[in-house]
Amino acid sequence: MRRTGLRLASRPRRPLAPMGAAIGGLLLLAGCAAQPAPGETAGHGADTGAPERSEERVPDIDVRAVDVERIVIPPGVCGDGSFGWDQQEPIALADGEGEAFDEDLNGASVFGIEPVGYFDFTGDGLEDIVVTITCSGSPAEMCCAGIGSIMTFIAVLDVSRDQDSPEQVGGTITSATIDSAPYLIDGDVELSGAAILSSQSPAYPDDQDMPAITVRNEFVDGEWTESWEPAG
């Protein structure tokens, strides 16, 4: 992801950490703490070994009738090791929730998904679906405690070949980091033409001197660009 925006006072880098030692320790062992290193680009999808998909487009799709709460989320949406969690397997949703973990509890959970809007980002003549998706790095019965144990991301889904198992467009859109201060997508997300706008606030109470921001993501040359400005 290419990022531009305002420059603010530099501060030391620190990872997101759970609050509460007793619960936090368990969640860290379960892989619940996210790993969105400041300055990381948005996920561009690890090589997950997923089967190749048909190049044939499904005819006569009513994109706006697709129930996103019952789709299969492709690998990497909730993280690929460079951000979020290492989601190497698809996650089948039922009523907007689902999870996929191996025996060592590597994987991710989805606790909610919401459609934001529709736009043809791929230029194939069919609208893609913009969604917000709330992910965690532990199973539902073990989640959640502390900042970074559950996070909201933005994804764009292409249903042109499979309405039930869509492809992701351009990688996951994650929250911003400004001068080593991580932010969270915690406000409105909307589609403005071809741009995705999200309201974000500092993740840590110690960073409350940093401004709330509006982040603008646009799809350019196959990747998401990012710029931001103070909210208001």
Backbone as CSV, one residue per row, in Angstrom:
resi,resn,N_x,N_y,N_z,CA_x,CA_y,CA_z,C_x,C_y,C_z
1,MET,0.846,-1.196,0.000,0.000,0.000,0.000,0.874,1.236,0.000
2,ARG,0.590,2.153,-0.891,1.308,3.416,-0.918,0.620,4.407,-0.008
3,ARG,1.396,5.038,0.909,0.793,5.894,1.920,1.352,7.304,1.848
4,THR,0.440,8.275,1.900,0.840,9.672,1.984,-0.030,10.327,3.027
5,GLY,0.402,11.477,3.539,-0.450,12.158,4.506,0.340,13.111,5.363
6,LEU,-0.308,13.612,6.397,0.326,14.588,7.265,1.432,13.949,8.085
7,ARG,2.405,14.730,8.480,3.494,14.272,9.327,3.341,14.904,10.694
8,LEU,3.400,14.103,11.728,3.258,14.590,13.085,4.501,14.241,13.882
9,ALA,4.556,14.728,15.123,5.748,14.534,15.937,6.071,13.062,16.095
10,SER,7.350,12.725,15.944,7.780,11.335,16.056,7.681,10.870,17.485
11,ARG,7.381,9.595,17.654,7.322,8.999,18.982,7.810,7.565,18.894
12,PRO,8.240,6.982,20.014,8.808,5.640,19.949,7.786,4.618,19.493
13,ARG,8.281,3.649,18.720,7.435,2.580,18.232,7.161,1.581,19.340
14,ARG,5.915,1.110,19.400,5.591,0.058,20.343,4.474,-0.793,19.771
15,PRO,4.435,-2.064,20.056,3.391,-2.930,19.514,2.097,-2.775,20.277
16,LEU,0.992,-3.152,19.655,-0.262,-3.212,20.371,-0.185,-4.329,21.391
17,ALA,-0.624,-4.058,22.620,-0.502,-5.059,23.668,-1.819,-5.206,24.390
18,PRO,-2.209,-6.443,24.765,-3.450,-6.641,25.500,-3.370,-6.023,26.879
19,MET,-4.507,-5.590,27.424,-4.587,-5.079,28.776,-5.059,-6.212,29.669
20,GLY,-4.414,-6.358,30.807,-4.799,-7.413,31.742,-3.856,-8.575,31.613
21,ALA,-2.921,-8.718,32.549,-1.870,-9.708,32.399,-2.418,-11.121,32.363
22,ALA,-3.378,-11.438,33.231,-3.833,-12.811,33.328,-4.486,-13.260,32.035
23,ILE,-5.444,-12.447,31.542,-6.120,-12.822,30.306,-5.192,-12.638,29.129
24,GLY,-4.404,-11.560,29.168,-3.521,-11.267,28.037,-2.557,-12.394,27.760
25,GLY,-1.996,-13.038,28.835,-1.044,-14.114,28.610,-1.677,-15.264,27.863
26,LEU,-2.901,-15.642,28.258,-3.588,-16.729,27.586,-3.843,-16.406,26.135
27,LEU,-4.275,-15.152,25.868,-4.588,-14.786,24.504,-3.361,-14.735,23.627
28,LEU,-2.245,-14.308,24.204,-1.020,-14.283,23.408,-0.620,-15.694,23.015
29,LEU,-0.759,-16.655,23.941,-0.445,-18.036,23.610,-1.365,-18.548,22.522
30,ALA,-2.595,-18.057,22.517,-3.561,-18.500,21.518,-3.413,-17.740,20.214
31,GLY,-2.484,-16.820,20.157,-2.274,-16.043,18.938,-3.287,-14.948,18.764
32,CYS,-3.825,-14.468,19.905,-4.907,-13.494,19.791,-4.408,-12.097,19.513
33,ALA,-3.197,-11.766,19.937,-2.717,-10.397,19.763,-2.351,-10.156,18.316
34,ALA,-2.892,-9.100,17.740,-2.586,-8.780,16.355,-1.172,-8.278,16.242
35,GLN,-0.651,-8.292,15.012,0.714,-7.859,14.788,0.779,-6.829,13.680
36,PRO,0.044,-5.717,13.795,0.111,-4.697,12.752,1.275,-3.760,12.999
37,ALA,2.472,-4.169,12.613,3.645,-3.342,12.885,3.476,-1.984,12.251
38,PRO,3.786,-0.910,13.005,3.662,0.442,12.456,4.421,0.587,11.155
39,GLY,3.757,1.210,10.179,4.393,1.435,8.895,4.249,0.278,7.942
40,GLU,3.678,-0.884,8.410,3.498,-2.010,7.523,2.519,-1.635,6.425
41,THR,2.703,-2.182,5.257,1.712,-2.010,4.219,0.555,-2.944,4.483
42,ALA,-0.556,-2.681,3.801,-1.700,-3.570,3.947,-1.360,-4.916,3.360
43,GLY,-2.067,-5.960,3.834,-1.778,-7.307,3.373,-2.024,-7.435,1.890
44,HIS,-1.088,-8.113,1.198,-1.252,-8.338,-0.225,-1.471,-9.803,-0.518
45,GLY,-1.724,-10.604,0.542,-2.089,-11.990,0.332,-0.898,-12.896,0.248
46,ALA,-0.720,-13.783,1.238,0.353,-14.758,1.193,-0.013,-15.870,0.229
47,ASP,0.988,-16.659,-0.190,0.743,-17.824,-1.019,0.136,-18.896,-0.141
48,THR,-1.170,-19.076,-0.234,-1.876,-19.975,0.671,-2.087,-21.359,0.089
49,GLY,-1.711,-21.553,-1.164,-1.927,-22.852,-1.769,-3.380,-23.096,-2.133
50,ALA,-4.188,-22.060,-2.180,-5.596,-22.216,-2.531,-5.717,-22.673,-3.975
51,PRO,-6.731,-23.490,-4.296,-6.884,-23.980,-5.660,-7.130,-22.847,-6.634
52,GLU,-6.673,-23.042,-7.870,-6.896,-22.028,-8.890,-8.381,-21.932,-9.196
53,ARG,-8.832,-20.728,-9.450,-10.241,-20.489,-9.700,-10.497,-20.399,-11.192
54,SER,-11.698,-20.728,-11.564,-12.077,-20.668,-12.959,-12.021,-19.235,-13.457
55,GLU,-11.555,-19.062,-14.695,-11.532,-17.735,-15.292,-12.893,-17.365,-15.875
56,GLU,-13.813,-18.328,-15.899,-15.119,-18.081,-16.492,-16.012,-17.321,-15.526
57,ARG,-16.543,-16.235,-15.987,-17.411,-15.405,-15.155,-18.814,-15.996,-15.090
58,VAL,-19.397,-15.967,-13.890,-20.760,-16.442,-13.714,-21.719,-15.414,-14.315
59,PRO,-22.614,-15.840,-15.207,-23.508,-14.864,-15.850,-24.626,-14.399,-14.926
60,ASP,-25.101,-13.195,-15.197,-26.320,-12.676,-14.569,-26.274,-12.700,-13.047
61,ILE,-25.213,-12.162,-12.474,-25.103,-12.096,-11.018,-25.781,-10.826,-10.510
62,ASP,-26.626,-10.987,-9.513,-27.186,-9.836,-8.811,-26.292,-9.589,-7.595
63,VAL,-25.275,-8.752,-7.772,-24.271,-8.555,-6.728,-24.907,-8.068,-5.433
64,ARG,-25.866,-7.191,-5.539,-26.453,-6.595,-4.339,-27.365,-7.559,-3.580
65,ALA,-27.621,-8.716,-4.178,-28.406,-9.739,-3.485,-27.521,-10.748,-2.757
66,VAL,-26.207,-10.645,-2.918,-25.296,-11.577,-2.249,-25.341,-11.341,-0.741
67,ASP,-25.554,-12.404,0.014,-25.592,-12.325,1.479,-24.173,-12.509,2.012
68,VAL,-23.508,-11.407,2.346,-22.109,-11.500,2.773,-21.960,-12.223,4.108
69,GLU,-23.040,-12.368,4.859,-22.959,-13.074,6.139,-22.884,-14.582,5.960
70,ARG,-22.993,-15.054,4.704,-22.965,-16.495,4.460,-21.969,-16.880,3.372
71,ILE,-20.967,-16.052,3.168,-19.946,-16.366,2.175,-18.749,-17.046,2.838
72,VAL,-17.801,-17.465,2.010,-16.532,-18.001,2.493,-15.471,-16.920,2.306
73,ILE,-14.872,-16.493,3.410,-13.842,-15.455,3.372,-12.538,-16.065,2.877
74,PRO,-11.907,-15.496,1.843,-10.666,-16.081,1.337,-9.513,-15.944,2.322
75,PRO,-8.484,-16.795,2.204,-7.307,-16.689,3.079,-6.685,-15.304,3.002
76,GLY,-6.153,-14.842,4.135,-5.413,-13.589,4.170,-6.219,-12.355,4.486
77,VAL,-7.548,-12.443,4.482,-8.351,-11.249,4.755,-8.124,-10.757,6.184
78,CYS,-8.048,-11.683,7.144,-7.820,-11.311,8.547,-6.337,-11.253,8.907
79,GLY,-5.469,-11.418,7.929,-4.033,-11.327,8.188,-3.251,-12.338,7.377
80,ASP,-2.007,-11.997,7.085,-1.140,-12.899,6.329,0.236,-13.029,6.960
81,GLY,0.376,-12.630,8.218,1.672,-12.670,8.893,2.334,-11.315,8.950
82,SER,2.022,-10.423,8.000,2.588,-9.075,8.032,1.652,-8.097,8.737
83,PHE,0.407,-8.471,8.919,-0.555,-7.677,9.681,-1.578,-8.649,10.248
84,GLY,-2.294,-8.220,11.262,-3.373,-9.038,11.799,-2.891,-10.399,12.253
85,TRP,-3.549,-11.445,11.768,-3.229,-12.817,12.160,-2.949,-13.645,10.917
86,ASP,-2.321,-14.780,11.094,-1.890,-15.596,9.958,-3.036,-16.510,9.519
87,GLN,-3.953,-15.946,8.759,-5.122,-16.692,8.291,-4.796,-17.385,6.976
88,GLN,-4.386,-18.648,7.062,-3.990,-19.392,5.874,-5.128,-20.191,5.256
89,GLU,-6.229,-20.321,5.967,-7.355,-21.103,5.473,-8.569,-20.198,5.270
90,PRO,-9.446,-20.555,4.326,-10.695,-19.801,4.178,-11.571,-19.971,5.409
91,ILE,-12.436,-19.003,5.651,-13.348,-19.046,6.796,-14.781,-18.997,6.279
92,ALA,-15.524,-20.065,6.519,-16.933,-20.122,6.129,-17.775,-19.407,7.181
93,LEU,-18.583,-18.457,6.740,-19.392,-17.667,7.664,-20.817,-18.201,7.757
94,ALA,-21.359,-18.147,8.952,-22.771,-18.401,9.204,-23.272,-17.254,10.063
95,ASP,-24.224,-16.503,9.540,-24.714,-15.305,10.231,-23.584,-14.336,10.554
96,GLY,-22.621,-14.245,9.645,-21.543,-13.268,9.779,-20.416,-13.669,10.692
97,GLU,-20.398,-14.914,11.159,-19.350,-15.359,12.072,-18.763,-16.690,11.601
98,GLY,-17.500,-16.910,11.952,-16.844,-18.165,11.613,-15.404,-18.132,12.070
99,GLU,-14.722,-19.266,11.977,-13.323,-19.330,12.389,-12.631,-20.488,11.694
100,ALA,-11.314,-20.410,11.633,-10.497,-21.489,11.077,-9.161,-21.482,11.801
101,PHE,-8.883,-22.555,12.566,-7.649,-22.688,13.338,-7.068,-24.076,13.139
102,ASP,-5.732,-24.166,13.218,-5.104,-25.479,13.217,-4.955,-25.963,14.652
103,GLU,-4.308,-27.112,14.841,-4.204,-27.702,16.180,-3.358,-26.860,17.123
104,ASP,-2.539,-25.977,16.565,-1.726,-25.080,17.394,-2.386,-23.711,17.592
105,LEU,-3.654,-23.609,17.211,-4.433,-22.374,17.341,-3.890,-21.232,16.488
106,ASN,-3.278,-21.578,15.369,-2.919,-20.571,14.378,-4.109,-20.384,13.440
107,GLY,-4.513,-19.153,13.238,-5.648,-18.884,12.376,-6.357,-17.616,12.785
108,ALA,-7.640,-17.539,12.504,-8.390,-16.316,12.802,-9.872,-16.617,12.945
109,SER,-10.546,-15.721,13.651,-12.003,-15.750,13.784,-12.588,-14.501,13.144
110,VAL,-13.801,-14.617,12.661,-14.573,-13.468,12.182,-15.781,-13.320,13.089
111,PHE,-15.942,-12.133,13.660,-17.049,-11.871,14.573,-18.121,-10.972,13.968
112,GLY,-17.910,-10.528,12.743,-18.920,-9.700,12.102,-18.455,-9.213,10.746
113,ILE,-19.382,-9.039,9.837,-19.088,-8.511,8.501,-20.274,-7.660,8.066
114,GLU,-19.983,-6.486,7.508,-21.041,-5.561,7.117,-20.752,-5.006,5.721
115,PRO,-21.742,-5.012,4.824,-21.542,-4.371,3.521,-21.504,-2.853,3.665
116,VAL,-20.585,-2.229,2.941,-20.433,-0.767,2.963,-20.992,-0.140,1.698
117,GLY,-20.692,-0.761,0.554,-21.131,-0.217,-0.719,-20.638,-1.072,-1.865
118,TYR,-20.899,-0.596,-3.090,-20.619,-1.383,-4.289,-19.973,-0.482,-5.340
119,PHE,-18.913,-1.002,-5.967,-18.237,-0.254,-7.031,-17.414,-1.243,-7.849
120,ASP,-17.312,-0.993,-9.149,-16.531,-1.864,-10.027,-15.060,-1.440,-10.002
121,PHE,-14.314,-1.933,-9.015,-12.893,-1.596,-8.904,-12.048,-2.338,-9.933
122,THR,-12.470,-3.520,-10.350,-11.662,-4.347,-11.248,-11.883,-4.017,-12.714
123,GLY,-12.919,-3.239,-13.024,-13.167,-2.847,-14.400,-13.719,-3.944,-15.280
124,ASP,-14.338,-4.966,-14.663,-14.883,-6.068,-15.447,-16.357,-5.884,-15.771
125,GLY,-16.913,-4.720,-15.423,-18.308,-4.454,-15.710,-19.265,-4.923,-14.640
126,LEU,-18.743,-5.492,-13.555,-19.575,-5.984,-12.461,-19.112,-5.348,-11.159
127,GLU,-20.055,-4.892,-10.352,-19.691,-4.255,-9.093,-18.994,-5.232,-8.146
128,ASP,-18.041,-4.717,-7.382,-17.427,-5.450,-6.282,-18.063,-4.969,-4.982
129,ILE,-17.919,-5.775,-3.918,-18.572,-5.467,-2.648,-17.534,-4.985,-1.643
130,VAL,-17.727,-3.793,-1.090,-16.877,-3.274,-0.019,-17.504,-3.682,1.313
131,VAL,-16.704,-4.310,2.179,-17.213,-4.748,3.484,-16.244,-4.333,4.586
132,THR,-16.781,-4.164,5.785,-15.938,-4.145,6.976,-16.020,-5.527,7.594
133,ILE,-14.902,-5.991,8.141,-14.854,-7.319,8.732,-14.100,-7.242,10.052
134,THR,-14.691,-7.787,11.096,-14.103,-7.757,12.430,-13.465,-9.102,12.723
135,CYS,-12.155,-9.090,12.964,-11.374,-10.317,13.109,-10.701,-10.394,14.474
136,SER,-10.363,-11.613,14.862,-9.558,-11.851,16.059,-8.628,-13.023,15.791
137,GLY,-7.623,-13.166,16.656,-6.663,-14.249,16.496,-6.897,-15.411,17.427
138,SER,-8.078,-15.496,18.032,-8.377,-16.635,18.899,-9.800,-17.097,18.667
139,PRO,-10.109,-18.339,19.029,-11.488,-18.816,18.928,-12.424,-17.984,19.793
140,ALA,-13.697,-18.014,19.460,-14.675,-17.162,20.139,-14.688,-17.375,21.640
141,GLU,-14.540,-18.632,22.077,-14.633,-18.903,23.514,-13.427,-18.397,24.294
142,MET,-12.370,-17.982,23.597,-11.168,-17.490,24.271,-10.966,-15.989,24.094
143,CYS,-11.814,-15.354,23.327,-11.612,-13.950,22.982,-12.560,-13.065,23.788
144,CYS,-12.193,-11.913,24.134,-11.024,-11.144,23.748,-10.696,-10.212,24.906
145,ALA,-9.481,-9.721,24.971,-9.101,-8.763,26.010,-7.990,-7.873,25.494
146,GLY,-8.154,-6.584,25.661,-7.060,-5.672,25.375,-7.051,-5.142,23.965
147,ILE,-6.346,-4.046,23.818,-6.188,-3.403,22.523,-5.439,-4.344,21.591
148,GLY,-5.959,-4.526,20.422,-5.294,-5.353,19.437,-5.739,-6.793,19.424
149,SER,-6.603,-7.214,20.354,-7.062,-8.599,20.349,-8.221,-8.812,19.381
150,ILE,-8.851,-7.737,18.975,-9.921,-7.788,17.984,-9.847,-6.491,17.183
151,MET,-9.903,-6.598,15.847,-9.700,-5.427,15.002,-10.636,-5.466,13.806
152,THR,-10.976,-4.283,13.322,-11.810,-4.147,12.132,-10.936,-3.795,10.937
153,PHE,-11.135,-4.519,9.840,-10.442,-4.268,8.586,-11.483,-3.959,7.509
154,ILE,-10.994,-3.532,6.352,-11.849,-3.290,5.194,-11.386,-4.207,4.071
155,ALA,-12.332,-4.857,3.411,-11.995,-5.736,2.290,-12.931,-5.441,1.126
156,VAL,-12.426,-5.662,-0.079,-13.237,-5.541,-1.285,-13.298,-6.921,-1.928
157,LEU,-14.501,-7.397,-2.198,-14.719,-8.765,-2.648,-15.280,-8.790,-4.065
158,ASP,-14.686,-9.651,-4.895,-15.089,-9.845,-6.284,-15.870,-11.156,-6.373
159,VAL,-17.158,-11.068,-6.689,-18.005,-12.265,-6.746,-18.283,-12.693,-8.184
160,SER,-17.511,-12.203,-9.134,-17.815,-12.442,-10.545,-17.670,-13.904,-10.947
161,ARG,-16.851,-14.683,-10.239,-16.658,-16.096,-10.577,-17.322,-17.043,-9.589
162,ASP,-17.566,-16.550,-8.368,-18.182,-17.410,-7.356,-18.847,-16.519,-6.308
163,GLN,-20.160,-16.564,-6.245,-20.873,-15.714,-5.294,-20.680,-16.167,-3.856
164,ASP,-20.432,-17.461,-3.664,-20.291,-18.003,-2.314,-18.861,-17.916,-1.789
165,SER,-17.878,-17.956,-2.689,-16.460,-17.888,-2.298,-15.771,-16.799,-3.119
166,PRO,-15.980,-15.545,-2.779,-15.434,-14.444,-3.584,-13.920,-14.336,-3.485
167,GLU,-13.333,-13.636,-4.439,-11.918,-13.307,-4.407,-11.746,-11.920,-3.792
168,GLN,-10.582,-11.697,-3.196,-10.298,-10.384,-2.629,-9.627,-9.498,-3.671
169,VAL,-9.962,-8.218,-3.658,-9.401,-7.248,-4.597,-8.332,-6.423,-3.886
170,GLY,-7.081,-6.594,-4.282,-6.013,-5.694,-3.855,-5.503,-5.833,-2.441
171,GLY,-5.890,-6.851,-1.701,-5.402,-7.005,-0.332,-6.266,-6.275,0.680
172,THR,-6.099,-6.645,1.940,-6.890,-6.058,3.019,-6.460,-4.618,3.292
173,ILE,-7.437,-3.763,3.547,-7.168,-2.384,3.952,-7.152,-2.350,5.475
174,THR,-6.004,-2.038,6.043,-5.842,-2.016,7.493,-5.909,-0.581,8.012
175,SER,-5.918,-0.450,9.327,-5.916,0.882,9.930,-4.559,1.554,9.739
176,ALA,-4.540,2.863,9.869,-3.337,3.652,9.603,-2.372,3.624,10.785
177,THR,-1.135,3.990,10.507,-0.121,4.256,11.530,0.529,5.589,11.183
178,ILE,0.526,6.522,12.132,1.115,7.843,11.906,2.228,8.060,12.919
179,ASP,3.449,8.252,12.433,4.598,8.486,13.312,4.649,7.465,14.444
180,SER,4.530,6.201,14.085,4.617,5.060,15.006,3.418,4.918,15.932
181,ALA,2.413,5.756,15.798,1.200,5.640,16.611,0.145,4.865,15.822
182,PRO,-0.226,3.670,16.294,-1.234,2.887,15.575,-2.637,3.434,15.792
183,TYR,-3.438,3.329,14.759,-4.836,3.762,14.805,-5.758,2.548,14.689
184,LEU,-7.034,2.758,14.999,-8.062,1.738,14.850,-9.200,2.281,13.996
185,ILE,-9.736,1.429,13.122,-10.943,1.774,12.378,-12.107,1.615,13.349
186,ASP,-12.595,2.724,13.882,-13.597,2.651,14.944,-14.791,3.559,14.692
187,GLY,-14.889,4.073,13.484,-15.997,4.965,13.157,-16.629,4.567,11.840
188,ASP,-17.249,5.535,11.193,-17.962,5.262,9.953,-16.995,4.866,8.840
189,VAL,-17.441,3.941,7.996,-16.752,3.596,6.754,-17.767,3.787,5.639
190,GLU,-17.377,4.515,4.592,-18.311,4.778,3.503,-17.584,4.813,2.176
191,LEU,-18.359,4.653,1.121,-17.837,4.695,-0.235,-18.210,6.032,-0.845
192,SER,-17.194,6.755,-1.349,-17.408,8.037,-2.003,-16.873,7.927,-3.424
193,GLY,-17.759,7.605,-4.367,-17.291,7.322,-5.709,-16.436,6.072,-5.690
194,ALA,-15.177,6.202,-6.146,-14.254,5.072,-6.144,-13.349,5.068,-4.921
195,ALA,-13.575,5.971,-3.979,-12.727,6.067,-2.786,-13.453,5.491,-1.574
196,ILE,-12.685,4.809,-0.718,-13.210,4.285,0.537,-12.728,5.199,1.656
197,LEU,-13.656,5.755,2.419,-13.335,6.677,3.506,-13.639,6.005,4.838
198,SER,-12.706,6.101,5.789,-12.923,5.506,7.109,-12.501,6.470,8.203
199,SER,-13.285,6.494,9.275,-12.966,7.304,10.453,-12.128,6.461,11.405
200,GLN,-10.983,7.008,11.845,-10.064,6.259,12.692,-9.586,7.119,13.855
201,SER,-9.287,6.442,14.977,-8.814,7.120,16.182,-7.577,6.415,16.710
202,PRO,-6.744,7.111,17.497,-5.558,6.469,18.072,-5.940,5.251,18.909
203,ALA,-5.119,4.203,18.826,-5.409,2.968,19.553,-5.153,3.105,21.043
204,TYR,-4.128,3.867,21.417,-3.712,3.955,22.813,-4.200,5.237,23.479
205,PRO,-4.618,5.155,24.742,-4.965,6.377,25.479,-3.817,7.380,25.534
206,ASP,-2.578,6.891,25.574,-1.425,7.790,25.621,-1.269,8.613,24.346
207,ASP,-1.937,8.197,23.282,-1.822,8.895,22.007,-3.011,9.809,21.726
208,GLN,-3.768,10.153,22.758,-4.965,10.955,22.533,-4.651,12.389,22.110
209,ASP,-3.375,12.787,22.194,-2.995,14.081,21.639,-2.904,14.024,20.116
210,MET,-2.880,12.815,19.557,-2.910,12.660,18.104,-4.342,12.890,17.624
211,PRO,-4.514,13.408,16.418,-5.869,13.727,15.961,-6.635,12.493,15.502
212,ALA,-7.942,12.516,15.666,-8.784,11.575,14.928,-8.644,11.922,13.442
213,ILE,-8.693,10.921,12.584,-8.411,11.155,11.168,-9.477,10.516,10.280
214,THR,-9.547,11.021,9.062,-10.318,10.386,7.998,-9.321,9.848,6.984
215,VAL,-9.375,8.550,6.749,-8.440,7.894,5.836,-9.139,7.647,4.502
216,ARG,-8.426,7.924,3.425,-8.950,7.745,2.070,-8.126,6.669,1.365
217,ASN,-8.779,5.600,0.931,-8.115,4.531,0.188,-8.666,4.483,-1.229
218,GLU,-7.762,4.420,-2.208,-8.154,4.326,-3.610,-7.370,3.205,-4.280
219,PHE,-8.002,2.556,-5.262,-7.406,1.414,-5.952,-6.694,1.915,-7.204
220,VAL,-5.359,1.882,-7.175,-4.547,2.420,-8.262,-3.502,1.386,-8.666
221,ASP,-3.491,1.022,-9.952,-2.499,0.077,-10.480,-2.450,-1.215,-9.670
222,GLY,-3.616,-1.716,-9.297,-3.693,-3.014,-8.646,-3.423,-3.037,-7.162
223,GLU,-3.292,-1.860,-6.525,-3.075,-1.830,-5.079,-3.816,-0.653,-4.465
224,TRP,-3.998,-0.746,-3.152,-4.689,0.315,-2.426,-3.707,1.392,-1.981
225,THR,-3.996,2.624,-2.339,-3.217,3.752,-1.835,-3.909,4.303,-0.593
226,GLU,-3.161,5.014,0.219,-3.705,5.562,1.460,-3.255,7.002,1.653
227,SER,-4.197,7.865,2.014,-3.884,9.225,2.443,-4.834,9.558,3.583
228,TRP,-4.479,10.561,4.366,-5.337,10.903,5.505,-5.259,12.392,5.808
229,GLU,-6.252,12.834,6.562,-6.309,14.209,7.036,-7.043,14.220,8.369
230,PRO,-6.824,15.239,9.191,-7.547,15.309,10.464,-9.055,15.310,10.235
231,ALA,-9.776,14.593,11.065,-11.235,14.547,10.940,-11.822,15.908,11.283
232,GLY,-12.968,16.173,10.740,-13.587,17.420,11.099,-14.236,18.124,9.963
